[in-house]
Amino acid sequence: MKNYLENKYEEKFVVEESKIYNNGEKNTYHLAKAHPNKNENCSFTVKWNEEDIGTFKDNYLKYKCNKEGKKYIEKKLKEIYKEEINFYFNFDIVPDQYKNKMDIQSVIKEYPDNVTINFTYYVFCKNNIDKDKESKKIYKVIKDMFLDESLGEYSLSVYFINEKYRSDYENNKKYNLDLDTKELYKKKVIMNYLYMWDSNNIKNSNDIKELFKC
């Protein structure tokens, strides 16, 4: 497994001892966690099947695409909102035999059913928001990555937070699972928000406007 990764990606890896699994159909495979020498926080999996010795599958692209996707999203948000926007972006992909020279857009295009994306960002505002204006901004942010490709699975959340509470959220760059959205909305900490799971019905910014809480 180690030789496979290092030959494919031309860098050094640490590979943990593999575990053996059987799916009940006489299909035994070996699965191990690995990470690049230079980044132990980048954990991914590599596997090989005993029925197909010599054929390996990995999802190292998850790390590469996360890094690339975050850079793209950060640039896109700043371009549209004209300021630094706090966001959480996570790209995941099932292990497979992927090419080693792919960028995030080509991965999404070629393997949409294998990709999962979770994307959340926070916009601070002083007054009631203009939903027409904000819908157009959101549409611009997600068009290239979400709307132009048929992703297998994804989620988008956008929170519009009262400027008075900026300091409470400024450092929140990960998905806030304990955020009590409804309660904070009642207290006018969150002024509005939207969730999106299905882009099939999003043809323009007017469709996004319909997703706002109010």
C-alpha positions as CSV (number, residue, x, y, z in Angstrom):
1,M,0.0,0.0,0.0
2,K,2.8,2.4,0.9
3,N,4.6,1.7,-2.3
4,Y,1.4,2.1,-4.3
5,L,0.8,5.6,-2.8
6,E,4.3,6.8,-3.1
7,N,4.7,5.7,-6.7
8,K,1.3,7.2,-7.7
9,Y,1.6,10.6,-5.9
10,E,5.4,10.9,-5.8
11,E,5.5,11.9,-2.2
12,K,6.1,10.1,1.1
13,F,3.3,8.6,3.2
14,V,2.7,7.0,6.6
15,V,0.4,3.9,6.3
16,E,-1.1,2.3,9.3
17,E,-1.4,-1.5,9.6
18,S,-4.3,-2.6,7.5
19,K,-7.4,-4.4,8.8
20,I,-9.1,-7.2,7.0
21,Y,-12.8,-7.1,6.2
22,N,-15.2,-9.5,4.6
23,N,-18.6,-8.4,3.2
24,G,-20.1,-11.8,3.4
25,E,-19.8,-12.6,-0.3
26,K,-16.4,-14.1,-0.2
27,N,-15.0,-10.7,-1.0
28,T,-12.2,-10.1,1.4
29,Y,-10.4,-6.7,1.3
30,H,-7.7,-4.9,3.3
31,L,-8.3,-1.3,4.5
32,A,-5.7,1.0,6.0
33,K,-5.6,4.6,7.1
34,A,-2.8,6.8,5.7
35,H,-1.5,10.3,5.7
36,P,1.3,12.3,3.9
37,N,4.5,12.6,5.9
38,K,4.2,16.4,5.7
39,N,0.6,16.5,7.1
40,E,-0.5,14.0,9.7
41,N,-3.9,15.7,9.9
42,C,-4.7,14.6,6.4
43,S,-6.1,11.2,7.0
44,F,-7.5,9.1,4.2
45,T,-8.0,5.4,3.3
46,V,-6.4,3.0,0.9
47,K,-7.7,-0.5,0.2
48,W,-7.1,-3.6,-1.9
49,N,-9.2,-6.6,-2.6
50,E,-7.9,-10.1,-2.3
51,E,-9.9,-11.1,-5.4
52,D,-8.1,-8.4,-7.4
53,I,-4.5,-8.4,-6.1
54,G,-2.5,-5.5,-7.4
55,T,-5.4,-3.1,-7.8
56,F,-5.6,-0.4,-5.1
57,K,-8.2,2.2,-4.4
58,D,-7.7,5.4,-2.3
59,N,-9.4,8.7,-1.5
60,Y,-6.3,10.9,-1.2
61,L,-8.1,13.2,-3.6
62,K,-10.3,14.1,-0.6
63,Y,-7.3,16.0,1.0
64,K,-6.2,17.6,-2.3
65,C,-9.7,18.7,-3.3
66,N,-10.5,20.0,0.2
67,K,-7.4,22.2,0.0
68,E,-8.2,23.4,-3.5
69,G,-11.9,23.8,-2.8
70,K,-11.3,26.0,0.3
71,K,-9.0,28.2,-1.7
72,Y,-11.5,28.5,-4.5
73,I,-14.4,29.2,-2.1
74,E,-12.4,31.8,-0.1
75,K,-11.6,33.7,-3.3
76,K,-15.1,33.4,-4.6
77,L,-16.7,34.7,-1.4
78,K,-14.3,37.7,-1.1
79,E,-14.9,38.5,-4.8
80,I,-18.6,38.6,-4.3
81,Y,-19.0,40.0,-0.8
82,K,-16.0,42.3,-0.9
83,E,-14.8,41.1,2.5
84,E,-13.5,38.0,4.3
85,I,-16.3,35.6,4.9
86,N,-16.2,32.9,7.6
87,F,-17.1,29.5,6.1
88,Y,-16.8,25.8,6.5
89,F,-16.2,23.6,3.4
90,N,-15.7,19.8,3.4
91,F,-15.2,17.7,0.3
92,D,-15.4,13.9,0.6
93,I,-15.0,11.2,-2.0
94,V,-15.4,7.4,-1.9
95,P,-12.1,5.4,-2.4
96,D,-11.5,4.4,-6.0
97,Q,-8.9,4.3,-8.7
98,Y,-8.6,8.0,-9.5
99,K,-6.1,9.7,-11.7
100,N,-3.4,11.5,-9.7
101,K,-3.4,14.7,-11.7
102,M,-7.0,15.9,-11.2
103,D,-8.3,19.2,-9.8
104,I,-11.5,19.6,-7.9
105,Q,-13.6,20.7,-10.9
106,S,-12.5,17.7,-13.0
107,V,-13.2,15.3,-10.1
108,I,-16.7,16.7,-9.7
109,K,-17.3,16.5,-13.4
110,E,-16.1,12.9,-13.9
111,Y,-17.2,11.4,-10.6
112,P,-20.3,13.3,-9.4
113,D,-21.9,10.3,-7.7
114,N,-18.8,9.7,-5.6
115,V,-18.6,13.2,-4.2
116,T,-20.1,14.7,-1.1
117,I,-19.8,18.4,-0.3
118,N,-20.9,20.2,2.9
119,F,-20.6,24.0,2.6
120,T,-21.7,26.6,5.2
121,Y,-21.0,30.3,5.4
122,Y,-21.9,33.3,7.5
123,V,-22.9,36.8,6.4
124,F,-23.0,39.7,8.9
125,C,-25.6,42.4,8.3
126,K,-26.8,45.5,10.1
127,N,-30.4,45.7,8.8
128,N,-33.0,43.5,7.3
129,I,-31.5,41.8,4.3
130,D,-32.5,42.4,0.7
131,K,-33.4,38.8,-0.4
132,D,-33.2,39.6,-4.1
133,K,-29.7,41.0,-3.8
134,E,-28.5,38.2,-1.4
135,S,-30.0,35.5,-3.6
136,K,-28.0,36.7,-6.6
137,K,-24.8,36.6,-4.5
138,I,-25.5,33.1,-3.3
139,Y,-26.2,32.0,-6.9
140,K,-22.9,33.4,-8.1
141,V,-21.1,31.6,-5.2
142,I,-22.5,28.2,-5.9
143,K,-23.1,28.2,-9.6
144,D,-19.8,26.7,-10.9
145,M,-19.4,24.0,-8.2
146,F,-22.9,23.0,-7.3
147,L,-25.4,24.0,-10.1
148,D,-23.4,23.2,-13.2
149,E,-22.7,19.6,-12.1
150,S,-25.0,16.8,-10.8
151,L,-23.4,16.1,-7.4
152,G,-24.3,12.8,-5.7
153,E,-24.7,14.5,-2.3
154,Y,-24.2,17.9,-0.9
155,S,-25.6,20.5,1.5
156,L,-25.5,24.3,1.6
157,S,-26.3,26.5,4.6
158,V,-26.1,30.3,4.7
159,Y,-26.7,32.3,7.9
160,F,-27.3,36.0,8.0
161,I,-26.2,37.1,11.4
162,N,-26.8,40.5,13.1
163,E,-23.6,42.6,13.0
164,K,-23.9,43.2,16.7
165,Y,-22.9,39.6,17.3
166,R,-20.0,39.4,14.9
167,S,-17.5,38.7,17.7
168,D,-19.4,35.6,18.8
169,Y,-19.0,34.0,15.4
170,E,-15.9,35.5,13.9
171,N,-13.7,32.6,14.6
172,N,-16.3,29.9,13.8
173,K,-14.9,28.4,10.6
174,K,-16.3,24.9,11.1
175,Y,-19.8,23.7,10.7
176,N,-21.7,24.8,13.9
177,L,-23.6,21.6,14.7
178,D,-24.8,23.0,18.1
179,L,-26.1,26.2,16.6
180,D,-29.7,26.5,17.8
181,T,-30.9,28.2,14.7
182,K,-34.5,28.6,15.6
183,E,-33.8,30.0,19.0
184,L,-31.2,32.5,17.7
185,Y,-33.6,33.5,14.9
186,K,-36.3,34.3,17.5
187,K,-33.8,36.4,19.4
188,K,-32.8,38.2,16.2
189,V,-29.2,37.1,16.5
190,I,-29.7,35.2,13.2
191,M,-31.7,37.5,10.9
192,N,-32.4,35.0,8.2
193,Y,-31.0,31.7,6.9
194,L,-31.5,29.1,4.2
195,Y,-30.6,25.4,3.6
196,M,-30.3,23.7,0.2
197,W,-29.8,20.0,-0.5
198,D,-31.1,19.7,-4.1
199,S,-29.9,21.9,-6.9
200,N,-32.0,20.2,-9.6
201,N,-34.7,22.8,-9.1
202,I,-32.4,25.8,-8.9
203,K,-32.4,27.5,-12.3
204,N,-31.7,31.1,-11.2
205,S,-31.5,33.3,-8.1
206,N,-35.3,33.5,-7.8
207,D,-35.3,29.8,-6.9
208,I,-32.8,30.5,-4.1
209,K,-34.9,33.3,-2.8
210,E,-37.7,30.9,-2.1
211,L,-35.5,29.0,0.3
212,F,-35.1,31.8,2.8
213,K,-36.7,31.2,6.2
214,C,-38.8,34.4,5.8
